[in-house]
Every structure is written in structure tokens, then in C-alpha cells.
């Protein structure tokens, strides 16, 4: 009888994927499911990306690609860092991966030994601690309070760092809260890191272009270039360019780390689909008008959704500054019962009842290390968002004391 490897025995399915799977099951049964569980842009991929992929086909570039990435995409990524972040990065410090998640996987596999600690501000994207655990890493959570705008405090990060700390993970704009780090906050974190020269930094900037209210993303490298030999930047085309299914992410960092990550990838997936690379290169080389238009739509939807959530008695909701998620708090509703009699003992029970009774798929905040909350994606149509908020309001109003 098959027994999974010990490293997988205690590894749960990511909550985002589990909730989306259950929503699909119910939808297949004919239930009127509205899924706000995945970070899936509801826009088509750019025309330039489609043309870029076709160009690869027409040029006959359908053989095995170089493991670090094709020259045209590596150069497009380098140009992107120069244009968007003011960073001069040689292609020797860049690699292309099957989405941002593989970049994280490669980095942790290339660097973590048993017992190494990975400091992760919470709320966090579910995969950071899970991937770290796969390689014997020990996630160390740093709670980011709602009253602090879900931003990590430099003092709390300093207290979490030990001699066993290998990585600090920063994901801003943040999934799931939409929080953004300002210059002063990044400078304070940089000061902490200067006192801990053994700590690497993983800066996941996949939502960098999805910022609201006139805010602009700053990379840690913009405020602390002296830390460049310890910073790995993760990015990709999935979110801002609505290219989730193309599976193209990229990373830039110290050359020795990138070489180690390429070695990992060379013994797992090898290179990335040539057609997808051509499409990604074309998207990155386009002007930003399409991204700006999407951002405007997300900002309008954010305003609509947050207003609706704040109008529901019993919910709290911080205003997301970026990304495309709302993160309402459920504290006042925990311990009560749904109209069907389900005990809402925690945010997991709340999310399950909401799916089964109101047919809205969300993700419980505890999956991101900080509950009781829900994560709702507003990367959905206006009609779906309006109906989902209406159903949620009815569901909450019918909760029994």
C-alpha cells in the first residue's frame, strides 16, 4: 500500500485550491455558485501576448528552451526592471519559471536545510510556509495587526530573527490584505536586516502594478540597494497582465542564488514553454495602457465591495491599498449559528457555511495565518460582486445569536 513521503504527510492542500475545488463540485451539481476564492483576473490576456505566442510558432521555436529562459524574455524582464523599478539587472541575475510559485519553490529548495527558519509576516499567501515546510524549513509568523494596516512592524521582525533564520519573506502589495509598504517602513526593515547579515529576503512583487489611490509600489531594492546581494525579487505576468494560465514567472537576485535555482529547475521541469515565453516577452514590451485600465476597474470594484461589506453589521473591513482582495473581519460573528444551524466556530466554519448555504466561495483568513477573516477576490464581474455582497448580507442578517 502506498505511503506518501514523510515531508508530505502533514502538508495540507492550500486553502485557496481546496475552496475552489469544492465550489466547482457544487457548481457541477447545479448550485448557483459565485466563486471569489481564487486570484484570477477576469480580463483576457493582452493581444500582444497572443501575437507573441503565435510568432514563436511561426518562427518554429518549439524545441527545448534554455533552462534559465529564452534570450528575448530575459532581456524583456531586464528592461521591465529598468522601466518599472529603476533597477539595472544583468540577465545573468534573472531566471524564468513556471509561474511565481516555482520561483519560490526553486529558491527554498536551493537554500533551505533542515531546521532553517523562514520569517513570514501574517497574513501571508498560503504557499510560503507550505513550500518552506516541504524542505525542512520552519515558518516563523510575525502577526500584522489590522489596526496597523496589516503592515509588519520592524521591531516585530527583529524579534523574530534568530541565528537559524534563513529568509524573510515580504509580499507587498499583499495577498490577502492589499497592504502596501511605504518608504519609511521599508527603510526600518532594511535597518533590521543590516543587523542580520545572514538573512536573505524574498520580495514577492507580483501585484506591483495593482496599486490604488495614486499609490506607487516601492521595492526594497529601491530604498536599500546595499542589500542587493541578499534580495531575491519574485514577479511574473499572471496578475497585472491577466496571464495566469500562461504560467510565466521570473526572479532576479544574486547570481550565485540564481545559478542554484536554475540547477533545481534543470532537474525538475527544465525550461518554460517557448510559446508562453514569447507571449510574456511581448506583453512586457507593450505600453502600460492595458494594465492601467485594468487597475482602474479593480479600484472601482474595490470601492464598491468595501462599501458593501462595511454596510453589513458584524463585519469590519480595512481598505485594500493594492492587489484585488478584500479581507473582512468576522470577530463579532464567531460563536453564533447560521440560519441552517451550523455553528460558526471559526472562520473556516464560516466560509464553509457561506459556500454551502449562500453559494459564495471565499477563503478563510486562518489559511493566511490571520483570522477570523475572509478573503474575497474582487477580480470578478460587477454583476457577480453585487450579487455576492447581497447574498453575504442576507447570510449575516440571518445568523442566530
N, C-alpha and C positions, 0 to 999 in steps of 0.2 A: 504494500500500500504506500502510495506516495506521501512523503512528508516534506513540507516546504523548508527551505533553509532557515536556520535559527534567526538570521537577521530580518527575515520577513514575518516571522511568527507573530510579533507584536505590532506590526506595521499596519495601521488601518487604511482603508480606502479613503482618499481625500474626500472631505465632506461635499465639496462642490460637485465632484463627479457622481457621488452617491445620490445626492438630491436630484441632480439632472436625470440620472438613470431611473429613479422612482417616478419622476414626473413623466418621463417617456412611457413607462409602463401604464400609468393611469390614462395618459392620452390615448394609448393604443386600445384601451378599454372603452373609449368614447367619452371620457371625462373632459370637460372644458378647461383644460389646464393652461394657465399663463405662467410661463417659466421665466423667473427673474434670477435664476440661480447661477448662470454662467456669465463670464465677462466676454460676451460675444457681440461685437458691433453688428448693428442691423443695417449696415450700408454695404453696397457692392464694393469689391476691390477696384482700385483705380484702373481706368482704361489703359494707362501707360504700363501698368503691371501685366495686364493681359497681352499687350503688344510685345512687351519684353520677353514673355514666355514663348510666344509664337516665333519671335526672332531666333530664339535658341533652337527651336525645332527646324526652322527653315535653314539655319546655318549648319544643321547636322550635329550640334553639340549635345549628343545624347549618350556619350560614353561615361566611364567613371570620372567623377570630378576630383580635383585635388582635395585632400582631406581638410586643410585649413579654409578652403573656399576658392572660388574662381577669381581670377585677377580683376575682372570687371566689377564684381561685387565688393571685393576687398577695397578697391580704390573708391567705390561709391560710399562705402562706410567711412573711410578716412575723410572723404570730402564732407560727409554728414557731420562728423565730429568737429571739423573746422568751421563749418557754416553755423551749426546749431549750438555748439558748446565752446567755440573759440579754442579748441584743443588741436595741437599738431601731433598726430599719431601716425607713426610709420606702419605700413601694412604688416610688418613682422610682429607687431604687437596686437594684431587683430585676428580673430578666427570666426568662422561661420558655423552655426549649429542648427540642429533640428528644433527650432524654437528656443526661446529663452530658457525654458526648463532644462534642456540638455546642456546649456552653458553652465547652469548651476550644478547639475549632476557631474559634469566633467571637472569643474573646479573642486568640488568636495571630494570626489574620488581621487583626484590628483594630489590632494593636500592633507586629508584628514587621517589621523591614526587613532587607534582605539583610545577613548577617553578624552580626546581633544574637545574643547568646548566651543560652541558657536553661540554668540550672544545675539539674540533676536528681539528687537522691540515688538511688543504685542499691543494691539492687534497686528498680525502678520499674515502674509499669504501662506496658505496651508502647507505648501510644499517645502519651504525652507527647513523646518525642523524634521520633516519626514525624510527628506533626502539625506540630511546630516546623519540621522539615526541609521540609515542603511549602511553607512561606512564606519560605524562605531562612534560617531560624534555624539556629544551630549548637548542638546539645546538648553540654553540659559535664557529665560524670558525676562525682559525688562518691561513691566507694565507702563503703558502710556495712558494717562487718565483723560477721560472725556473733558474734564474741566481745564485741562492743559491743551485742548485741541487735538488730542491724540498724538502729540509730539513727544518724542523721548527727551528726557532731561539729561544733560551731560553728566550731572552728578550721579544719576542712577546708572548710567552706562559705566562710569568709572568704578562704581561699587561692584558691578557685575563682572568686571575683568579680573582674571586671576592669571597665574603663570601657565595655566592649562588652556587659556583662551587662544584659539587659532584664528577665528573670524569674528568680525562684527558685520551684521547684515543691515543695510539701510535700504528701504524701499519707499522712495518718495518721488512724485506723488504716490500716496499709499493705497494699496489694496489690502484691506477693505474700506478704509475710512475716508480716503480722499485728502488726507492731511498733506501739507507741503512744509518743508523746512526752509526757513528764511536764512539769510546770510549769517546773522548773529548766532543762530542755533548751530549751523554748520561749523562756524569758527570755534564755538565752545566744544563741540565734539572733536574737532581737529586738535585742539589743545590737549584733550584727554588722550588721544591717540599718540601724540608726540611723547607722552609719558609711558607708553606701552608699545615699544618698537617691535615687539614680537607678534603683534596683532595685524592681520590682513583685513581689508574692508571689501565687502561685496556690495556695490551700489547698483541696485536694480532700478533702472530709469525708464522702464518700458512705457510709462504713462507721461513722459516728459512734455509732450505737446498738448496734453489734455489738461489745461490749467484754466481757471475761471477768474472772473472779476479783474482782469488785467494783470493777474499774477504771471510771473515767469519762473520757469524751473532753473535752479542752480545746481550744478554738480559739485560734489565735494572737491573735485579737482580744480574747480574754478576758484575756490577760496583757500585751498591748501595744496598748491602744486608741488610742494616739498614732499608730499605723501605719495607721489605718483608711483613709486616703486613698491607700494603696498596696496594699491587700489585696483580692483577689477570692476569695470563697468559692464553691466548687462543691459542689452537693449534688443530691439527687433522691430519687425514691421507689422506684427499682429494687431496691435490696438489702434495706433494713430492712423494706420493705412488700411484698416479693415481687411487684414490678410491672415486671419487666424489659421485657416486651413492650408496655407502655403507652407507653414512650418519653417520659417526662416527667422532665426535669432542670431545675434552676434555678441561678441565680447571683446573688450580691449583691456589690456593690463600689462604688467611686467613681462618681458619677453620670455623669461625662464618659466613663468607660470603658464603662459600661452602655449609654449612648446610641450609642457607636461599635459595640458588639456588636449592638445592635438594628438598626443600619444594615446590618451584614453579613448578619444573618438576613433582613432585609427584601428583600435581593437574592439570597437563596438559597432557603430553604424557606418563608419567611414564617411565619405563626403556627402554633401547635401544635394538633393535633386537639382540637376542643372537647369531645368525649366523654371523652377521656383527661384533659383538664384538670379536668373535673367530678369524675372518679373520684379524681384525685390530691388535689384540694381536700378531698374527703370523707375520704380516708384520713388526711391530715394533721390534720384536725379531730377524729378519733377519739381515745379514750384510748389509752394505750400498752400495754394488756394483751396484745394480739396480738403486738406487737414483742417484749415481754418474754418471752413464751412461746417464740417462735422463738429468741431469744437463748439461752435455757436449753437448748434442743435442740442448738443449734450448740456450746455449751460442752461438753455431754456427748459429742457426737461428736468434738470436738477431743481430749478426754482419751483417748477410745478409739483414735483414729487415731494420735496421737503415741505412745502406749504401744506400739502395734503396730509402728510404724516404728522406735522405739528398740530393739525386741527383735530387729530384723533386723541381723545382723552385717555391718558395712561401711557402714551408714547412720548419719548424725548427724541430729538434728532439734531445732531450737530450739522452745520452747513459744510458739505464737502467742498474743498478748495480745488480739487482736481480729480482725475480718473473718472469713472462713471458708475459710482456706487453710493447709495445712501446706507447709513448704519444706525438705524433707530434703536433706542434703548427700551427694554421691556421690564425694568425692575419693578414697576408698580403692578404688573400683571402676573408675575410669577407666584405660584402657590394657589392660584384660582383654577376654575374649571371652565372648559369650553362649553358651548351650548349643547354639545353631544355628550358632555360628562367627562371628557378627557382631563386628567389632572395636568396642569401646565407647570410641572415641577421645575423645569429649567427651559432654556431657550431651544434645546433640542426637541423637547416635547412640544413646545410652542410651534416650532417650524413644521413638525410632523402633523400636528393638528391642523395647522393652516393649510397644508397641502391636501390632506385627506378631506377636510370639511369645506374649505373655501376655494380649493383647487388653485392655490398660488404656491409656486415653488420658490423658496428662498434658501439661504444657508444660515444655520445658527452661528451666532458670534463666538460661541465657545470653540468652534472649529478653528477660529483665527486666534485663539488664546485669550479672548476677552469677551465675556458675556455678563449678564444676559442681554444680547443684542441679536439683530438680524442683519444680514447683508442682502440688499436688494439692488440688482443692476438696473440702471435706467438706460441701458443700451437696448431699448425696445421701442416699439412704435408708441406714439401718443395714445392711440386707442387702447392698447394693452396696458399702458401705465395708468390711465384714467380708470379703467375697469378694475385693475388690480388694487388700486388705492380705495376704490369704492367697496370692493369685497373685504379688504382688510378692515375698513371702518366698521362694516356690519359685523364682522367676526369679533372684533374687540368689544363693540357695544353689547354683544350677546354673551360675553363672558360672565360667568356667575361668580359671586364672591365666595 
